[in-house]
């Protein structure tokens, strides 16, 4: 009776790949198939009601077992887990067995954590166990929800990977749920950035492994590199059994296979981060510092809109015909010294200068990167966190190091690469959850074969939208932000001020300090070590917290009774993101789990989103209206309209980039077919 929950996978079906560990050999859907699938899935999601009979029946079945499991002592619960392990291994995810497993997890969680799964969490767990994406409102307890499918899959002898968007959340969620897994006889591992390979392998050998998406994909690429030409299981067996050769590479594999994955904040991983392929590189070349300094010096001599043009929408720079002529003239004027031998290739010279121009004009300190301990460290635009193990390719990272006066590192040679789209389709069962995934339902079905399923909330939502206020300049915006934060503080409500960059968070901090030394805390990439303490205090009466996207996903701000009585947390967003989903995540920090809360947007026409994704004529009209009328009604009306247009244009551009990334990967595989694939 639960079979209706299982999504059809005819477009994406694939056989298990013949490799040393289980994974799916996933064929690429054609462009026509993808278009039809994306369009139809988006329409179906729009008109499908929340929940569904299959989900409700599973919740009913688990509720019916509650009294039976409540009467068991702890030893009996563990014995039941052993019995269910045998049944799940033999029969798979049969609904009656799953209902008993969910009831077992629910009772164990209630005893050890004091958290009993409610009906909406059971619905979300059943949706994920069937390979779906559960759209659960922020604050509905997705961490506890993931326990249900994770324990069930682990008892069925599947290797379970739980993906979080950052290491902080992986650590936090694993520690919170570890008692449940261990009480049911399951082991838990956590993959950390600096772990040696032996510890990473031990983490992956556990029944349930918590890790970030980037750590997992890079470890997968390392496995592929370790196998080399011995990737096929039959060849490994022949070498070992007939030729007597030890499978040295195979014995050092980190992962056990791609069995079952649960992706927390699935839209962030599968959509937002899917624009850029993951590249495994090694072997720093000897850095050629004079080359980068010379390129930057020449780039500073070129004139914008004459020698080069910037495409704000695509975030790219290209030389004009006049610019190429000017560059040739500048290089020729340098003479024929040994240093200038590297400039003799016209194509290499143009590419080098375009990278230098990109570093100068498109990548900004304290927005796209910070300088810490004398090194350039990339800041993830979606999470606001530093990615110390990442670097930009094709010399861009070295250009930015030269621009900031840091020690220049050597370029690294690409060893393997893969896109998130290709990697996650290789799981035998892919699932996930998020509070903001409905907008991407069409693309998720077309690319990953994942059906988005709306889950009803446990309690009525009490979040109120106070609207958008648009200002002509940043000065007026910051002044209004300070006024609103001061007002909310005066009535005993905590305030979370959201910004898009480190620089913007520090700008708000200065504005608060200048307006009478208003006490506040700042959470950005520079304060990541104090994250837990800052978040823990963010729900106190009158507390003002200024944060980047670090506070946007997975952050549960606990409120005191006084704060709930005063109206709950108030969220102010100071700049819209290119994706409305990320804004919704920030707004979702308030009014969680039935608590009250409010949010508003206070933005400026000088914000990057409006400059990049609103046409110049419309932007000028909006500026005239806002300045001429000084009306709050006009400000809210124009601000809401501009946001809708800009974010729609941005999402369209990013969707095109994701498609191009996949197509580029396919072309690369075809061009390297004689030497092997790119991963």
N, C-alpha and C positions, 0 to 999 in steps of 0.2 A: 504493500500500500504506500510505501515511501518512494517507489521507483520514479515517480514524476519529478523528483528533485534532481535527478541526474541529468546534467546537460549533455546534449548530443555533441560528439566530437568528430563528425564525419569530415569536416574541412581540415581538421588539425590532427586526425588520428595518425599514429605512427607506431611502428613496431619497436620493441626494446632493442636498443643498439647492441651490437656485438662488441663489447668493450670489457675491460677487466672488472668493472662494477656496473650495476644496473643503471641505465638511463634510457631515455626515449630518443629514438632516431626520428626527429620531427621534420617532416617535409615543409617547404615554404608554400603557403597558399598563393594562388595567382592574384594579380591586381584586381581582376574582376570579382573573384570570390571574396577578396578582402573588402572591396567596396560594398558589395551586397550584404555581407555579414555585418559590417560596421553600421550601415544605415538601418537595417532591420533590428539589430540589437538595441540601438539608441531609441527607436520608436517603441519597442516592446517594453523597455525599462521605464519609459516615460508614463506609460499607461498601466503598468502592473501595480497592483496594490501591495502594501507592505505585508510581510509575513507570507502566508499561504497555508493551504490545508495540510501539506506534508510536514511543514515545520510545526504547526500547531499539534498535529498528531504525535510527533516525537515528544514535544513538551508534555502532552497529556500522559504518554506512556511513562516518562520519567517521574512525573508527579505521582502516578499510581504506585510506583515502587518505593516512594520515600519512606513510608512506615516500615516496610520490610528491612531496608538497609539501616534505618535508625535503631533497630533492635539488635544489630550485630555489634560485638565488641571489636576492638582494634585488631586483634589476632584474626578474627573471622573476616574482617574486611581485607586483610592481606591475603588470606587463603582464597577469598573470592576473586581477588585480582589474579592469582595463579590459575584458577579455573577459567577465568575469562581469557587469559593469555592463550590457553590451549584452544578454546573455542574460536577466538578471532583469527588465530593462525590457520585453523582448519577451514573455517567458513567465511572468512572475510568480514566486511562491514554489514552483516545481516542486521536489519533494523531491530529485531528483538534483543540481539546480543549487544548492540550499540546502546540501546535504552538502559540495559542493566549496567553497562560500563559507565555511562553518564551519571546514573544514580549513585554508583560507587564513588566517582570523583566528587560529585556534589556533597555527599555525606562526609567524605574525608576532608574536603576543603572547609566545610562548616566546623569540623572539630579542631582542625589544626590552625586555620587562619581566621576563623570567625566569619567567613564569607560563604554564604550559601547561594549557589547559582539560581538566579531567577529565570522565568520562562523565556525572556528575550535572549538571555545568554545561551540557554539550551538550543534555541532556534539558530542562533549564530554558529554554535558549535556544529550542529547537524548540517548546516549549509556548507561550512568549510570542509567537513569530512567527505562531502560529496563533490569536492572539487570546485566550490564556488567562492565568490568574494562577498563577504558579509558587510553591507553598509550599515554600521551601527553608529548612532549619534555619539559625539564626544562625551566622555564621562560615563559611558554605559558599562565600563569594566571589561575592556577587550583583553587585557592581560589574563584575567581569570577565565574569560570565555575560551581563550586558546588552550587552556588546560584540557578541555573536553576532547577535542579532536587529537591533540598531541598525545595524551595518555592512551587513547583508543588505538591510534596508529602504532605507537611504540609497543603496546601489548600484542599487536598483530605482527610484531617482528620487523616493522619498517624502521629504517633510520630516519628520524624526524629532525628537520632543521627549522628553527624558529628565527626568522630574520627580523631584526630591528634596524632603525635608521641610524643609530649611533651606538657606540660602545657603552656609554653611560646607561642607556636603556637596557642593553643586553645584560649588563651586570645587575641592574636593579630588578629586572623581571625574573632573572634566574634565581636570585636570592629570595625573592618573595615566594616563588612557587616551588622551590626545591623541596621543602618538607612534604609536599603532596606526592611528588614523583618518588621520593625515597620511601615514603610510607607504603607505596604500592609496588615496591621492588624494582624501581627503574632508576637508572643512573643519569646524571645531568652534567653536561660539560659546557664551558664558556670559552669561546675563541677570542683572544685579545691581540691587540696589534703587535706587541713586542714579544710574543711568545716564541720560544724555540720550537722547531718542527716536532720534536718528540712530544711536547706538551700539546701542540695543536692536534697531532694525530690522536693523542689520548682523549682530547675533547670530542673529536669526531667519532671516536669509537664508542662513546656513550649512547644510550638509547635516545636521548633528547639533547640537541646541541643548540645553544644560543649563540648567534654571531651576527655581524653586520653583513649587508649585501656585498660590499666591496671585498671584505676579507674572504668571504666564501668564494666569490668568482675568481679572485687571484689564486686561491689555493687549488681550485679546479684547474686553472691554467698551468699551475706548477705541476700538478699530476700529469697533465697532457704532455708537458715538456719532459718530465721524468720518464715517461713511457717511450717517447721518441717514436721509432718506427714499429715498436712492439705494442701497438694499441689494440689490436684485435685479440680477443680471448683465445681463439684457436691457435694462433701463432705462438702465443705465450705457452700454451699447453704443449705444443709440439716441441718447442725449444727445451722445456723443462723435462718432459717425460721421455722423448725420443733422443734428444741430443745431450741430455744430462746437464743442461745449462741452468744455472740458478736464475730466477726471475728477480734480479737485483732491483731493477727499476720498479717492478710491480710491488715488491715487498715494502717499498718506501712510500707508497701512496698515502696521502693524508685522508682522503674521504673514503667512506664505505660504499658510496653510491648516491644517486639522486632519486631517493624513494618518495618522500613526502615532505613538502615544505609549506610552512605557514608564514606568510609575509605580513607583518604588522605595518600599518601605514602603507598599504600596497600601492596606492596611487603615487606616492613619492618615489618608490623604487621602480615600479613598472612603467610609469609615465614620465615623471619629472626628470629622473636621472637617466632615462633611456636615450637621451639625445647624444650622449658621448660614449663611444666604445671604451672598454677597459683594456688597457695595453700593459702587458707585462714586459718590463725592460730590465736590462742588466748591463754591467760593464761600462762604467763611465769612461768616456774618451778624455784625453788630456785637454783641458779647457783652453781655448784660444781667446783670451780676454781682449787683446787688441782688436780682434775682428768685431766683437760686439760693441766696444766703445766707438770704433770707427763708424759702424752702421748707425748707431744712435746720433753721432755728430752729424752725419750726412742727412739723416732723417729730419733733424731740427732745421736744416736749411731749406727744406721743401715746404711749399705753401699749400694749405688746405684749399680744396675746390679748384686749384690750378694744377698742381703737380700730383695730387692724390685726392681721392674722395672717400668719405666714410659712409658706410651703409649702417645707420643706427639700428634698423630693424633686424638685419642679419648679423649685427655686431662684427663687422668685417671692414677691412681697408683694402683698397686696390689703387695702384698707380695708374695715372692717365698716360696717354701718349706723350703729352708734354712733359710729364714727370719722368718718364723713361729717358727722354732726350736729355733732360736736365741732369738726371743721375749719371748718364754716360759722360756728360760734359764734366761733372764734378769728379768722377773717377779718373778720367783721362788727365785732368789737371794735376792729379797727385803724382804723376810720373810712373816709372816702372820699377819701383823698389820691390824687394822680395816680399814685403808685407802685402803689397797690392796685387801679387800674383793670384790671390784668392778671388779677386774681383774681375777676372778676365772672362768668366762665364756669364753671359748676359742673363740667362735664366736664373742662375744661382744668385746673382747680384740683385735682381728684381725681388726674388723671394725673401732674401735677407732684409732688404729695405722695407718690404711690406710687414715683416715681423717686427722690425724696429718701430715702424709707425703704429702698429697695433699696440705694442708695449707702451708707447708714449701717450696715445690718445684714447685707448679703449679700456685699459686695465689700470684701476685706481687703487692706491694705497688705502687700507682700512675699509675697502669695499670688496674687492676681489681677492685681496691678499693682505697679510700683515707681515711685518718684519719682526721676528722674535729670535733672540740669541744669535743675531747676525745673519739669519737665513730668511729667505722669502718662503712663506708658508701660505698655501692656498686656503681660502675660506669658502666652504661649500655654501652657495647662494641659497640653497633650500633649507639647510639645517642651521646655518650660521656658525658651524663648527670648523675648527682648523683640521686640515688633512695633511699632516706632516710627511706622509709617505707618498704623496702625489706630486707630480710635476707636469707642466705643460710641455708639449712636444715640439719638434722641429725648430728648436732654438729659441722659442718664445720665453721659456723660463729663464734662460741665460740672459736674454735681453732685459728682462725685468730686474734680474740681479744686478746687471750693469747700471741700469737706470737708478736703482736705489743705493748703489755704492757697496753692495755686498760682495763677498767672495764668490767668484763665478765657478759654478760646478760644471762638470763635463756632460756633454750630451750622452744619453743612454741609448743603446741599440735595442730596437723592438724585437722581442723573442716570440710573443704570441699576443693575440687580441681576440676579443669576442664582444658582442653586444649583449645587453641584458635581454633583449627580445629573443635572441637565439639561445641563450643559456637557460633561462627559466622554462622555456618550452621543452627542455630535455628532462624535466622531472616527470616521474611516472604519475604523480598526483600533485597538482599545483593548487594552492588555495591561499586565501588571505583575508584581511579585514581593514577597514578604514572608516572614518566618519565622513569623509568627503570624496567619494569615489563615483557617485552617480553620473557626474558630468562626463566621465570618460568611459561609460559603459560600452559604447559602440566600439571604440578602439581596443578596449580590453578583450572583447569577444572576438574581434577580427584578428588581432595579433596573437593572443594567448589562448583563445578558446575558453575564456573565463566568463561565466554568467554572474552579473552583479545582482545580489538579492537584498532587498530592503528588509531590515529587521525593525519591528516596532520598539518604541522606547518603553522602559520599565515604568517610569513615572512621567507625568505630563511635563513638557518642556516649558520652563519659565524664563527663557532668555528674551530680552527686549532689545530691539534695534532702535537706536536713537538717531539713525540716519547719517548722512555724509555732509560735511561742511567743506566747501572748496574755497581756497584763497588764491589771490593772484601771485603772491610771493611767499617765500619761506619765512620771512620775518613775522608776518601776520600769523602764519601757521604755528610757529613755535610759541608765540605769545599766547595763542588760544589754548594750546596743549597745556601750558603751564597753568593757565587760569582754571581749566577743567580739572586738572589733577589736584590743584589746591582746594577747589570746591569739594570734590569727593572726599578728600582727606579730612576736611573740616566736619563732615557729617559721619565720620567713622568708617568709611568704606575704603578698602584697599584698591589700588589702581595698578594695572599692568599696561605700560606704554610700549607698543610694539614698533620696531624700526627694521629697516631692511639691511642695514650695514653697521659695522663697528663705528664708522665715522658718524653716522646719524645718531646712534645711541649716545655717543659722547657729546654730540651737539645738544641733545635734549638734556643731558646731565649738566652741561654748562648753563643752559637756559634756566634750569631749576635752581642752580646755585646762585645765579645772578639775580633771581627774583626773590631774594630774601633767604638764601641758604636753606632751601626746602630739603629736608632730609630724604634720601632715596638710596636705592641700590642699583647697580648696573650689572647686567649679565650679558656678556658677549664673548667673543673668542679669546679675549685676554683674561677673562675671569672664569674659564671653564672648570678650573680646579675647585672653585667655590660654588659650583652650580647647585649641588644638593642643599647646601646651607641657605643659599639665596631663595631657592624655590620653597623650602620648608617654611620660611618666614613670610612669604609673599602674601599669605592670606590673613595676616594680622591687621587689626583695625588701623586705618590711616597709613598703611605701608604703601610706598610708591616704588615700583620696580620697573626699571627701563631695560628692555631686552630686545635682542635680535631674534631671528627665527629659532634660536635655541629653545625659546619658551613656547614654540608653536606646535610641537607634536610630542605626544606622550607625557606631557607635563600635567600632573594633577596637583593643583594648588588647594590645599586643605583650608577650609574656612572655620573661624571660631563662631560660637553661638551668637556673639555680639554682631559680627559681620553679617551673618544670615539675617538677623533681625533688622539691620540697617539697610539691607537691599542687595547684599552680595558683592562679588568682585565686579569692578568696572574696567573694561578693556578699551583702550584707545589705540587705533592704528594710525600711524603718521605717514604712511606711504603704501599705496596698493601694490601688491605683487603682480607679476605678469600672469599668474594663475589665480583665479578666484578661489580655488580649493585651498590654497595656502592661507589666504585671508580668512577663510572659514575655520581653518584649524586654529588660528590665533583667537578669533572670536569665541571658539569653542572652549577656551580656558575658563570662561565664566558660565554660570548656570548649569553646573554639572550635577548629575545624580539628584535632580529634583530641586536643587537650590535656586534661589533667585539670582539674577545678574543682568547687566546691561553692557552694551558695546556701542561704539560710534567710530566714525572715521573723520579725521581732521587732516586734510591733504592740501597740496599746493599745485598750481599749474606748472611750477618749476620742477616737479617730480619727474624722475627718469621715465616712468611708464608713459606719461602723457607726451613727453618729447619724442619718444621712440615710436609709439604706436597710434598716435592721433595725428591726422594730417595737419599741415601748417595752417591752412585756411580755417578749419574747424577750431584749432587751438586759438587762433587770433580772435575769432568770434566769441569763444568762451571767455577769453581774457577781458574783452570789451564789456560783455554782459556783467561779469563779476565786479569789475571796477566801477562801471557806470551806475549800477543799481544799488550796490551795497546792501542788497536784500538777502536775508537768510533763506527765504523761500527759493529765490533764484539760485543761490549758492548750492542748496541741497539738490535742486532739480538738475542743474548743469553738471554737478559733480557725479550724480548717479548715472547720468547719460554718458558722460565721458568715460567713466569706469567701465561701463558695459561695452562701449565701442573698443576701447584700448585693450581690454582683456580678451575680447573675442579675436581681435587682430593678432594679439600675441600668441594665443593658443593655436590659431591657424598656422602661424609661422613656425611654432615649435613642433606641431604635428608634422609639418612638411619636413623639418629637420630630422625628426625621428625616422620618417620613411626613407629619407636620403641616407641616413646612417646605415640602415639595414641593406639598402641597395648597394652602397659602397662596400660593405662587407661581402656581399655576394659576388660583386665584380672582382674584389681582391682574391677570393677563393678561386674564381675562374682563371684569373691571370696567373696564379701560382699553382695551378693544377698539376703542372709537370713536376713540381718540387714538394708538393704536399700542401695541406690547408694552412690557413693563417692562425690556427690554434691547435 
